[in-house]
Amino acid sequence: MELRESVFIAIDIIRTHKLRSFLTLLGVIIGMTAIVGMQSLIQGFQKNMKHDMEQLGSNVFQVQKFPQIQMGGGHHNRQYRNRKDITMKETLAIQQRADLVINVGPEIWKFGAIVKYQDLKTSPTVNLAGGIPAFFPNNGYFIRDGRALTESDVQDKRNVIVIGMDIVEELFPFQDPIGKDIVADGHKYQVIGVLEEQGTSFGQSKDNIVIIPLSTYEKYYGNDRSLNITCQVRDGVTMEAAQEQVANVLRIVRKVPPDQPNDFEIWTSESLIQSFNNITRVVRIGAVVIVSFALLVAGIGIMNIMLVSIRERTQEIGIRMAIGARRADILFQFLVEAIMLSEIGGIIGILIGVGIGQLLTLFKIPGAIPVGTIVIGFIFCSLVGLFFGIYPANKASKMDPIESLRYE
């Protein structure tokens, strides 16, 4: 029997028993939807994170009190909270003693600020950063109009501000913001610069930001919060050597005993991506286990439905054998039906999973089409159909033609 003919017969049988076939395929559909949808999200986040981290530059790392990605419960969080804050003391020590880095930039953030201009105001979602001139190159921000912060702005604690494009679009849709006075989080500033548009990251706009001098920030909010310190590696120096030097300086300044781990965190774009990959690897393993159980149940369902189908088509099998069909033809026919059942369920699940991933992009949640996962998943579905279809197909091929013709 030709493959094409077997496929058409299998499709006709599935179409004849739509509800039964759908219920049989439900496990395959759920399993493939879960794995494809999850992989779509994970790959989307990875792609987005890689793009964002590349903007920081491969020669920039950051020192901060807390890990960039925190895992664990209250004990771990308490451990990090009990660390000493990173202050200007550490910043000055790095600037003076670490000669393998340049553009050492202390910075601090306040989230949820409101920015006002005349009768217009933003929603309370603006990120307000306090920094120095090194803030801009170290964080991948570039000036579109006006200028960035200068050393004199920081030294004189000037009330000047650089704003992102979201602020421009909301408060200055029809005029140039340079030189205008705005109120950010209750304090008055003069706009000196506008940042180039950055786009979104993980569904959040990177242009919803304003930057003021670090000294001005401390003037209004105090200096009792831990700083982040960004450092740029000198040309010709390896990232590992620069990080080791900075870590040694910080351990001395913070008086960390030789037998104790660092009481601060140093991370780069590569280390952050690696940490994210380690987390998603665990998620992937869990997803594979869940999907494996779903496909196992689905495979058992396929085997059961094939056994029922064989019983219903006993006379058909007898007639085929009587007019010359070989046992191999019967075996092949029912194997094709089992594989087709599983593959149709896999295709439906893949389409739903891809659809979910693409639908989430409408809500600014990153998604990607996991081509590798789709191919592997489809092959695995075929193998499930083949494995669980062998027993029913073999049973059908071994039926006695005479007894089959007598069956009612």
N, C-alpha and C positions, 0 to 999 in steps of 0.2 A: 504493500500500500504506500502510495506517495505521501510525502510529508504535507504537501499542500492540501490533499484531500482529507488527511487526518485533522489538520487545523480547522478546515471548514466544518467538519463533522463536530469537532469539539466546541466550536463557537455556536453551532446550531443547538447542541445539547444545553449549553450554558444559557442561551437565550430562551430556551423552552422552559427552564426552571429558574427564572430570574431571582425570586425571593430566596429560594434555597441556596442558590449560588452566592448571592450577596451575603447571607448570614454566614456561609462557609468562609467567605473571604474577609470578613470583618476583622479577624485577628491580624491578617496580613496587612490590611489597609491601615489599622491603628498603628502597628509596628513601624511600617514604612513612613507614615505621616510623622510619627514621633522622631525618628532618627533623622529624616531629611529636614524637618522643621528646625530641630535643635542644631544640626550642623549648619544650616543656613544662618541662624543667629550667631553661632560661635564664629564662623568664618567672617561674617559681616563685622562683628566686633574686632576680630583680629586685624582685618583689613583697615578698619577705621583707626584702631590704636596704632598700627604701624605708620599710617599716614600722619597721625598727630605727633608721634614720637620723632619722626623724621624731621619735623619742623623745629624741634629742639636742637637738632644737630647731633652728629655722632661724636662730637668732641666736648659735649657739655654734660656735667653730672650735678646732682643736687644733694645737699645735706639737710636733713630735717630731724625733728624729734620723733615723729611717728613713722611707721612703715607706710609706703604708698598704698599697699594692699594689705589689709589686716585680716587675719584669720584667727579663729578661736573665740572663746567666750569672755566672761568678765575678768578672769584671772589675767589673761594676756593683755586686755585693755588697761587694767589697773597697773600692770607692769610698765606699760609705755607711759601712762599718765604720771607715774612716780619719777620719771626721768627729769633731770634738770632741763630748764628751758635753754634753747640756743639763743645767745644774745650777741650784741655788737662786740663783746669781748672775744668771742670765738671768731667773728668775722675779721676783726683787726689782726688776730693771731695768724689766720690763714693768709691775709694780705701781706703780712710782714715776714712770715717764716716759710711759706710754701711757694717756692720759686718755680714750680712746674706748672702752675696755673695762672691765668690772667682773668680779668673781668670778674672778680669775685663780687657777686651781687646779692646782698641781703634783701629780703622782701617779706612782706606780710600781707595777708588777705582778710577782707571782710565781705561776707556774702549777704545779699538781701538788701542792698541799699536802694534808695529812691533818688533819682536825679531830676531836678526841676529847671525849667527856663520859662520865665514869665508865667503864663497861665497853663503851660504844658508840663506834664510830668510822666515819668516812666512807671512801669509796674515795679513792685519791690523785689526785683530779681537781679539787680545789677551787681556785678562783682567789682569791688573797690580794692585796688592793690596799692600798697605803698612800696616804692622802690627807688633805685638810683639809676643813673644812665645805663649801667650794665644789664638792667632788667630787660631791655628791648632785644638786644642781640641774643642773650642767653635763652629767652623764651620764644624766639622766632617771630617777634612783632616788628613791623616796619612802618615807618611814617609815610602817610599818603600826602597830607597837607600840614603846613606849619613845621613844628620842630618837636624833638623829644625833650625829656628832662635833661638838665645840665647839672654839673657839680655845684654851681652857684645857687641853683634852685634848691638843692639839698642843704647846702651850708646856711643859706638865709631863711630856710623854712618857709619858702614862698607858697602862697595859695594859688598854685597853677595846676592845670590838669590836662591830661591827654585822654581823648575819648575814642571809643570804638564806633564802628559804622552803625550799629543798632541804635546808639544814642543819637547819632546824627539824623537818622531817618525818622526817629520819633519826635525829636525836639527842634530840628532844623531842616525840615523837608524842602524849604524854598530859599534858604540863605546860607551864607558861609558862617560856620560856627567860630572860626578863629577870631580871638579877641573878645568874644562874648563872655559875660559873667553868668555862671550857672550855680545852682545849689546842689551839692552831692551829700546825701546823708546829713542834711542840716547845716552844712558849712559852705561858704561862698568861695568859688574858685574862678580863675580866668582860664578859658580854653586856649591852649598854646599849640595843640597838635591833634591830628586825626589819624588813627591807625588804618592801615590797609585792611581790606576785608579778609577775614579768615575762614568764614563758613561755620559749619556745625561739627560737634564732636559728641558721639553717643547721644544724639538727640538734643544736645544743648548748644546754644549759639556761643561761639568764641568771640563774637563781636560785641557782646553785652558786657562791656568792661570799661572802667575808667582807672587811670593811674595817676597818683599824686606822689610828691617827694616823700621818702620814708620819714624824714624828720618832721614833715608836716603831719603825717599820719600819727606819729608818736606825740606830737603837740596836742592833738585832739583826743586820742584814744589811749595814751599812755604807752609804756614800754614793758608791760607785764605779760606779754604774750611771746611765745617762742617764734623765732624767725626761721625762715627757710633761706638757705644760702646756695646760690647757683655758681658754678665754677667752670671756666672754659680752659681746656687743656692747651698748653703751648704747642706750637708746631714742632714736630719731631719727637714729641714725648708720647709714650703710650698711656692709654686710659688707666691701666692697672697701676702704673708707677705713680701717676698723679693722684689717684684715689688713695693709694697706700701712704703717700706723703701727707695728704690732708688728714687722713685718719690718725696718723701718728701725732700730728700737731694737735688735733682735737683731744686725743687721749691724754696728752700732757696737760693741756689747758684745763680740761675737765677732771683731771686727777683720777683717771680710771686705773685701778690696780692692774698689774701685768697679767694676773690670772683671771681677770673678768672680761666678759665680752664688751663690745662697744655699747655705750648708752646713747647712741644716735644711729641714724640710718643714712647710708649713701646709696643712691640709685641712679641709674642711667636709663635711657630709652630702651636699650637692649635688655637690661636686667628686668625692667618692668614688663616688657613683652614676654620674657622667659617666665616670670612669675605668673602672668596671665595664662600662658600656655600650660604650665603645671596644673593650674586650677582646672582649666578646661579639659585636660587629659583625664582627670578624675571624673568629671562630668560625662565625658565620652564613654569611659569604661562602664559607668553606671547605666548610661543609655543603651549600650550594647547588651548588657545583661538583661535589662527590661525587655528590649526588643527581641532578644533570643527566646525568652519565655513566651512572648506574644506569638512569635513565629512557630514555636513548638506546639502551642495550643492550636494555632491555625493549621499546622501540618496534620495534627491528629484529626481535626475537623475535616480536612480534605480527604484523608484516608477513609474516614467514616462515610462521608458522602459518596465517595467512589464505590464503596462496598454496597451502599444502598442502590446506586445507579446500576451496578452490575446485576444485582438481584432483579431490578425492574426490567433490565434488558437481556435477560437470560435467553429468551426465544430468539432475539435479534442475533445474539452471539452464535446460537445453534444454527440459524439460517446461514450466517456468513461462513461458518465452518463447512456447512453442507454444500455450498456452492464453490468451495475451493480456498477459502481463507486459511492461511497457515496460523499456527499458534503464535509465531513471531508477529504476524500482522495484528492479531488481537492484543498482544502484549504492547506493541507499539502504539496502537490506537488509544488505549486507556492511559498509557504513560503521557502521551501528548495532551490528553484531556486534563490530567492532574497538573501538568506543568503549566498549561494554559490558564487553569483556574488560579494558580499561585501568581503567575505573571500579571494577569489582569488586576488582581488585588494589589500587586506591587506598583503597577502603573498608576492606579487610582490614588494610592497612598503617596506616591512621588509627586503627583500633580497637586494634591492637597497640601503637602509639605512645602513645595516650592511656592504655591499660592499664598500660604500663611507668611512665608518669609518676605515675599514681595509686598504683601498687604501691610506688613509692619513698617516698611519703608515710607509709607504714606504718613505715618506718625513720627517720622524722623528717627526711627529705630533702625540701626544698620542691619542689612541683610545681604546675603550673597547666595548664588546658586551653587551648591556643593556637587560639582560634576562627578568628582571621584566617588563620593558617597552614593550618588544615584546609580552609577555603573555597578559598583560593588553590591549595593542593595538589590538591584535587579538580578544580578547573577545569583545572589544568595536566595532570592525568591524562587528562581528556577530550580536551584538545587533542593529547596524544601519540597517543591512539587514533585521532583524526580524521586527523592528519597521516600516520601510518604505515599507515592503512587506506585512504587514497585510491588508491594504486597498485593493490593487490589488487582493490579494489571496482571501479575503472575497468576493469581487465583482465577481470573477470567480466562486466561490463555489455556489453563489446564482443565477447563470444563469439558465434560463428555458431550459431543454433538447430539447424540440421540436423546440423552437425558435432558439437554437444554431445549430441544424441540418439543418435548413432552411437558415442559414446565408451564404452569399456569399461574 
